Amino acid sequence: MKTRKVPMRMCLGCQQMKPKKELLRIVRTPEGTVELDPTGKRNGRGAYLCPNLICFQTAIKEHRFRKAFGVDVNPEVFAHLEGKIST
């Protein structure tokens, strides 16, 4: 039996490589909005984040969302994402 390679992604907050399934995907859609992607299959530029508040806050403080998506992210989007992550 063949063992499959586990896809790894880097967290925007802690900058550690982790299995893709353990991370949350945040996507910039082709329309330019930034939102949480629970399916992991939406069109657009994706970035990954550990499902904890510390990594989320680090990513905001270090402006890593702007770096990953190439656009400034609306603070309302951060408030919405923070609500989803802390639950």
Summary of the structure (lengths in Angstrom):
residues: 87
radius of gyration: 13.1
end to end distance: 38.4
largest distance: 48.1
contacts: 220
relative contact order: 0.20
helix: 34%
strand: 24%
